[in-house]
Amino acid sequence: MKQYDSILIKDLKVSAYKIPTDAPEADGTIEWNSTTMVLVEITAGDKKGIGYTYAHESAAIVIEKTLKQIVIGKDVMDIPSLSFSMIRSIRNNGDCGIAMMAVSAVDNALWDLKAKILNLPLCTLLGKVKDGMLVYGSGGFTSYSNGQTQKQFQNWAKESITHFKMKIGSNPHKDVERIQAARKAIGSDAALFVDANGAYTVKQSLEKAKDFNEYNVSWYEEPVTSANLKGLRFIREHAPYKINIAAGEYGYNLPYFDKMLHAGAVDILQADATRCGGISYFMKVGYMAEAFQIPFSSHCAPSLHLHATLALPSFYIAEYFHDHIRIEKMFFDGVTAPKNGMVYPDMSKPGIGLTFKEKDALKYKI
């Protein structure tokens, strides 16, 4: 029997890119005019893996100054060990926020690299249980006019998308009017989701839920801040039964998701592999949702999440976020378009199936 030869990581490169939005954007609590991507490229053997996070550029410093030395010279096959070591190394900075986003970007690149070395699509390496990823078009920012939201949703409908999410909460008195306009644009059969980003109070959330129910809204994301687990549970128990409460996108570690699940705070659990510890921990959160028998959903970064979602029996739907899919199309070859409301991987390509277009990204480099 041949002895296993370690495949050692030779190099890690990190870079950050700031991309202006194509229009002013806002949700229930903040406004923004750009998105920053922190990209990691790791080499081992004759292969290069890529991973990324959407985070402040300071995440790149954590990667360069702290995480790089942990993975260089280590066996790329030992991702659990590397993941554990990286999280332990950020202990004094907290296993959350910028530091955990940095870990996530590196972990994502490690999984892409491992699958490329084995010449397998990542979903095959992880254990595929589904062929495609259902998506919802996510945009409809509160800074948009009704006409802008309608046009965006109609364009997604032309791409075969049948689920749509809009932002609410920055001007509560306008929310019903905006939802009415969105419903008119997508018709009565499409699924309509709303996301308040924690803008409401508990009582206000319930009042709004009653109004939203008239327009067949079926997903109500973060009506109150996700830190208010008692409030989320109260809303979940008292909102119209057709409306599902969703939260979890700000989770950085397993105890966060454990508390949310045990509190009975959500009907649908969300997680983000660019925040929660990369694909390694995204998978673990997906198994937690499966154990609690509730649907699981990915937050943003649709191209990054694709392969991991296909390996989770509990997975329901992915966020096809306007800012991120726009950037991923600009920065990568291999981004697949929706078909019949689903996104399918190119099974002829190893890893996550993306190739970085460095020349195209260069003008946005920080």
VMD Tcl script that draws the C-alpha trace (Angstrom):
set ca {
  {0.00 0.00 0.00}
  {1.43 3.35 -1.04}
  {2.13 5.78 1.76}
  {0.22 9.09 1.52}
  {2.40 12.03 0.48}
  {1.40 15.35 2.00}
  {0.45 18.14 -0.39}
  {1.93 21.20 1.23}
  {0.61 24.72 0.82}
  {3.25 26.84 -0.90}
  {1.78 30.32 -0.85}
  {-1.16 32.48 0.18}
  {-1.97 35.78 -1.49}
  {-4.64 38.19 -0.26}
  {-6.04 41.28 -1.99}
  {-8.97 43.65 -1.47}
  {-11.25 45.32 -4.00}
  {-13.77 48.13 -3.56}
  {-16.53 48.19 -6.16}
  {-18.99 51.12 -6.40}
  {-22.68 50.22 -6.48}
  {-24.54 50.88 -9.73}
  {-27.03 53.09 -7.84}
  {-27.46 54.39 -4.27}
  {-28.48 51.54 -1.95}
  {-30.10 51.35 1.47}
  {-32.01 48.95 3.68}
  {-33.97 49.38 6.89}
  {-31.01 50.59 8.94}
  {-28.01 51.65 6.78}
  {-27.00 53.15 3.43}
  {-23.98 52.29 1.25}
  {-22.41 53.15 -2.11}
  {-19.76 50.44 -2.48}
  {-19.01 46.81 -1.67}
  {-15.61 45.45 -0.66}
  {-14.41 41.96 -1.52}
  {-11.38 40.40 0.17}
  {-9.97 37.66 -2.06}
  {-7.63 34.83 -1.03}
  {-5.57 32.73 -3.45}
  {-3.78 29.66 -2.07}
  {-1.39 27.44 -4.03}
  {-0.36 23.84 -3.47}
  {1.07 21.44 -6.00}
  {0.28 22.96 -9.37}
  {-3.20 24.18 -8.33}
  {-4.60 27.45 -7.01}
  {-7.69 27.73 -4.84}
  {-9.72 30.90 -4.45}
  {-11.99 32.04 -1.67}
  {-13.42 35.35 -0.61}
  {-15.48 37.33 1.83}
  {-17.43 40.56 1.54}
  {-15.89 42.49 4.41}
  {-13.93 45.60 5.34}
  {-10.45 45.61 3.83}
  {-8.99 45.22 7.33}
  {-9.84 41.52 7.01}
  {-6.95 41.32 4.55}
  {-4.56 42.48 7.29}
  {-5.74 39.70 9.61}
  {-5.15 37.20 6.83}
  {-1.70 38.54 5.93}
  {-0.43 39.09 9.48}
  {-2.05 36.19 11.36}
  {-3.60 33.46 9.22}
  {-1.06 33.18 6.42}
  {1.65 31.80 8.69}
  {-0.75 29.16 9.99}
  {-1.52 27.60 6.61}
  {1.80 27.95 4.74}
  {3.66 24.64 4.77}
  {0.67 22.64 5.99}
  {-1.11 19.80 4.20}
  {-4.04 21.13 2.19}
  {-5.96 17.94 2.88}
  {-6.10 18.75 6.59}
  {-8.75 21.48 6.42}
  {-10.37 20.66 9.80}
  {-7.01 21.07 11.52}
  {-6.28 24.31 9.67}
  {-9.72 25.68 10.43}
  {-9.35 24.89 14.12}
  {-5.90 26.49 14.24}
  {-7.07 29.66 12.51}
  {-10.01 30.14 14.85}
  {-7.79 29.54 17.86}
  {-5.34 32.15 16.57}
  {-7.98 34.92 16.59}
  {-9.07 34.18 20.17}
  {-7.94 37.53 21.59}
  {-9.70 39.42 18.82}
  {-12.93 37.45 19.19}
  {-14.22 34.64 16.99}
  {-16.58 37.00 15.21}
  {-16.65 40.09 12.98}
  {-13.64 40.99 10.86}
  {-11.43 38.24 12.28}
  {-13.97 35.50 11.50}
  {-14.58 36.91 8.03}
  {-10.83 36.59 7.46}
  {-10.91 32.95 8.58}
  {-13.90 32.37 6.31}
  {-12.13 33.65 3.20}
  {-9.12 31.39 3.82}
  {-11.29 28.37 4.61}
  {-13.26 28.88 1.40}
  {-10.04 28.97 -0.62}
  {-8.80 25.80 1.07}
  {-11.92 23.88 0.04}
  {-11.64 25.10 -3.54}
  {-7.99 24.09 -3.61}
  {-8.55 20.65 -2.12}
  {-11.28 19.87 -4.64}
  {-9.07 21.08 -7.50}
  {-6.18 18.88 -6.38}
  {-8.54 15.91 -6.29}
  {-10.01 17.05 -9.65}
  {-13.55 17.00 -8.26}
  {-16.38 19.53 -8.21}
  {-16.64 20.67 -4.61}
  {-20.20 19.38 -4.29}
  {-18.95 15.90 -5.20}
  {-16.19 16.11 -2.59}
  {-18.69 17.25 0.06}
  {-21.29 14.66 -0.95}
  {-23.96 15.96 -3.33}
  {-27.61 15.38 -2.41}
  {-29.21 17.89 -4.80}
  {-28.58 18.85 -8.41}
  {-29.47 22.55 -8.27}
  {-29.79 25.50 -5.91}
  {-33.11 27.36 -5.75}
  {-32.52 31.14 -5.63}
  {-34.41 34.31 -4.84}
  {-33.58 37.62 -6.46}
  {-32.59 39.99 -3.65}
  {-32.58 43.77 -4.04}
  {-35.49 46.20 -4.04}
  {-33.50 48.58 -1.83}
  {-35.33 51.23 0.17}
  {-33.40 53.84 -1.81}
  {-35.04 52.57 -5.01}
  {-38.16 54.10 -6.47}
  {-41.06 51.73 -7.01}
  {-40.20 51.79 -10.70}
  {-36.60 50.71 -10.03}
  {-37.72 47.78 -7.88}
  {-40.31 46.72 -10.44}
  {-37.76 46.84 -13.26}
  {-35.21 44.86 -11.25}
  {-37.74 42.16 -10.35}
  {-39.04 41.95 -13.91}
  {-35.48 41.52 -15.20}
  {-34.95 38.66 -12.76}
  {-38.23 37.13 -13.86}
  {-36.85 37.11 -17.42}
  {-33.92 35.08 -16.05}
  {-36.48 32.50 -14.80}
  {-36.34 33.58 -11.12}
  {-39.68 33.15 -9.34}
  {-38.79 34.26 -5.79}
  {-38.04 37.89 -4.94}
  {-36.93 39.82 -1.84}
  {-37.07 43.55 -1.15}
  {-35.75 45.76 1.63}
  {-38.16 47.54 3.96}
  {-38.08 49.55 7.17}
  {-36.27 52.83 6.51}
  {-39.62 54.56 5.80}
  {-42.20 52.32 7.47}
  {-45.14 54.39 6.28}
  {-44.15 53.61 2.67}
  {-43.61 49.87 3.08}
  {-47.08 48.69 2.16}
  {-47.18 50.89 -0.92}
  {-43.77 49.56 -2.03}
  {-44.82 45.94 -1.45}
  {-48.00 46.54 -3.41}
  {-45.93 47.86 -6.34}
  {-43.58 44.87 -6.17}
  {-46.46 42.41 -6.13}
  {-47.95 44.12 -9.17}
  {-44.67 43.68 -11.05}
  {-44.18 39.97 -10.35}
  {-47.77 38.79 -10.40}
  {-49.76 36.77 -7.92}
  {-47.96 33.43 -8.34}
  {-44.38 34.52 -7.54}
  {-43.03 34.34 -3.99}
  {-42.47 37.72 -2.34}
  {-40.04 38.10 0.58}
  {-39.26 41.17 2.72}
  {-36.24 42.06 4.85}
  {-36.38 44.76 7.54}
  {-32.75 44.36 8.71}
  {-33.93 44.78 12.29}
  {-35.58 48.16 11.71}
  {-38.85 47.57 13.60}
  {-39.97 47.09 17.18}
  {-41.76 43.87 18.13}
  {-45.23 45.41 18.14}
  {-44.54 47.33 14.95}
  {-43.34 44.12 13.30}
  {-46.61 42.37 14.07}
  {-48.65 45.28 12.83}
  {-46.69 45.24 9.58}
  {-46.99 41.46 9.26}
  {-50.76 41.78 9.22}
  {-50.53 44.32 6.39}
  {-47.94 42.29 4.46}
  {-50.10 39.19 4.66}
  {-52.64 40.84 2.36}
  {-49.99 40.74 -0.40}
  {-49.05 37.12 0.28}
  {-45.62 37.88 1.72}
  {-44.22 34.52 2.82}
  {-40.79 35.45 4.22}
  {-40.17 38.12 6.86}
  {-36.47 38.54 7.54}
  {-35.18 40.20 10.68}
  {-38.31 42.15 11.57}
  {-36.38 43.05 14.73}
  {-32.66 42.78 15.34}
  {-31.46 39.20 15.33}
  {-30.00 39.81 18.79}
  {-33.57 39.95 20.11}
  {-34.32 36.24 20.18}
  {-37.31 36.60 22.48}
  {-38.75 39.22 20.15}
  {-38.21 37.06 17.08}
  {-39.91 34.13 18.77}
  {-42.86 36.31 19.85}
  {-43.29 37.58 16.28}
  {-42.94 34.06 14.89}
  {-45.66 32.78 17.21}
  {-48.09 35.64 16.54}
  {-47.59 36.53 12.87}
  {-49.97 35.11 10.22}
  {-49.14 31.44 9.74}
  {-48.13 31.87 6.07}
  {-45.30 34.25 7.01}
  {-41.98 32.59 7.86}
  {-39.51 34.41 10.11}
  {-35.92 34.22 8.87}
  {-32.63 35.27 10.50}
  {-29.06 34.13 11.09}
  {-26.98 36.03 8.53}
  {-24.95 37.75 11.28}
  {-23.89 34.49 12.89}
  {-20.12 34.05 13.24}
  {-19.86 30.93 15.41}
  {-21.78 27.79 16.29}
  {-23.03 28.97 19.72}
  {-24.84 31.86 17.99}
  {-26.84 29.46 15.83}
  {-27.37 27.09 18.73}
  {-28.97 29.86 20.79}
  {-31.17 30.97 17.89}
  {-32.41 27.45 17.26}
  {-33.02 26.60 20.90}
  {-34.88 29.88 21.36}
  {-37.35 28.85 18.65}
  {-36.68 32.24 17.07}
  {-36.87 31.36 13.37}
  {-38.80 29.31 10.85}
  {-35.86 29.50 8.43}
  {-32.22 29.61 9.54}
  {-29.71 31.62 7.51}
  {-25.92 31.47 7.46}
  {-23.16 33.03 5.38}
  {-19.98 31.12 4.49}
  {-18.14 34.43 4.09}
  {-18.78 35.12 7.80}
  {-19.43 31.97 9.82}
  {-16.08 30.24 9.40}
  {-16.19 29.38 5.71}
  {-17.59 26.30 4.07}
  {-16.33 24.19 7.00}
  {-18.73 25.82 9.43}
  {-21.46 26.63 6.92}
  {-21.88 22.89 6.53}
  {-22.06 22.42 10.31}
  {-24.77 25.08 10.62}
  {-26.67 23.34 7.84}
  {-26.57 20.10 9.81}
  {-27.82 21.96 12.88}
  {-30.82 23.19 10.88}
  {-31.42 19.63 9.71}
  {-31.35 18.40 13.31}
  {-34.00 20.97 14.24}
  {-35.99 20.08 11.12}
  {-36.15 23.62 9.77}
  {-35.16 24.91 6.32}
  {-31.70 26.36 5.79}
  {-30.80 29.31 3.55}
  {-27.55 30.94 2.43}
  {-27.01 34.68 2.76}
  {-25.47 36.53 -0.22}
  {-22.38 35.38 -2.21}
  {-24.41 32.99 -4.41}
  {-21.50 31.70 -6.50}
  {-19.47 30.84 -3.42}
  {-22.32 28.98 -1.73}
  {-23.49 26.95 -4.72}
  {-21.56 23.72 -4.20}
  {-21.94 23.63 -0.43}
  {-25.71 24.06 -0.60}
  {-26.01 21.02 -2.85}
  {-24.51 18.84 -0.10}
  {-27.09 19.80 2.55}
  {-30.42 17.93 2.78}
  {-31.95 20.77 4.81}
  {-31.11 23.46 2.27}
  {-34.06 25.46 0.92}
  {-33.09 28.60 -1.01}
  {-30.12 30.90 -1.69}
  {-29.95 34.67 -1.80}
  {-29.13 35.87 -5.32}
  {-28.05 39.29 -4.03}
  {-27.84 42.09 -6.59}
  {-24.51 43.54 -5.43}
  {-22.73 40.23 -5.10}
  {-23.87 38.48 -8.26}
  {-22.95 41.64 -10.15}
  {-19.43 41.58 -8.70}
  {-19.03 37.83 -9.18}
  {-19.89 38.17 -12.86}
  {-17.33 40.98 -13.16}
  {-14.54 39.18 -11.31}
  {-14.94 35.50 -12.23}
  {-15.36 33.24 -15.19}
  {-17.62 30.29 -14.46}
  {-20.57 32.08 -12.83}
  {-23.67 30.15 -13.90}
  {-27.00 31.81 -14.74}
  {-30.33 30.66 -13.29}
  {-32.40 28.14 -15.19}
  {-36.01 27.49 -14.19}
  {-35.36 29.42 -10.98}
  {-32.37 27.23 -10.08}
  {-28.61 27.60 -10.37}
  {-26.71 24.50 -11.41}
  {-22.95 23.91 -11.14}
  {-20.75 23.11 -14.09}
  {-19.82 19.57 -13.12}
  {-16.96 19.54 -15.64}
  {-15.00 22.03 -13.50}
  {-13.22 21.15 -10.25}
  {-13.59 23.13 -7.04}
  {-16.19 25.87 -6.94}
  {-15.85 26.30 -10.69}
  {-14.65 29.90 -10.68}
  {-11.59 31.47 -12.32}
  {-10.45 34.88 -11.11}
  {-10.21 37.57 -13.81}
  {-7.35 39.52 -12.26}
  {-7.04 42.07 -15.08}
  {-10.74 42.93 -14.91}
  {-10.59 43.34 -11.13}
  {-7.38 45.36 -11.07}
  {-8.97 48.82 -11.37}
  {-10.97 48.18 -8.18}
  {-7.99 47.01 -6.12}
  {-7.37 48.83 -2.87}
}
mol new
graphics top color blue
foreach p $ca { graphics top sphere $p radius 0.5 }
foreach p [lrange $ca 0 end-1] q [lrange $ca 1 end] { graphics top cylinder $p $q radius 0.2 }
display resetview
